[in-house]
Amino acid sequence: MDSSIPERFLCPIGQTLMQNPVITSAGQTYDRVHIENWLRTKKTDPVTRAPITSTLIPNYHVKSEIDEFIRSLIWSTNMKSNRHY
């Protein structure tokens, strides 16, 4: 992946591109695998430290933005490789 990944697409816990973004009851978005691992030993939001009191909710808006970002990277890469000099 490109080093120009927008920071909002990176999980604050794992610092990796989110595959399955979810929102906590504190309003923060994380990649599901990272926040579920976090919640096995802690019951607070990693960023806000607020108690997490409800189920994780899929963040479809961020997921669609990430998918569009990846499509644009693929399109850009394909266009560069198809140039004829």
Secondary structure by P-SEA (a helix, b strand, c coil): cccccccccccccccccccbbbbccccccccaaaaaaaacccccccccccccccccccaaaaaaaaaaaaaaaaaaaaaaaaccc
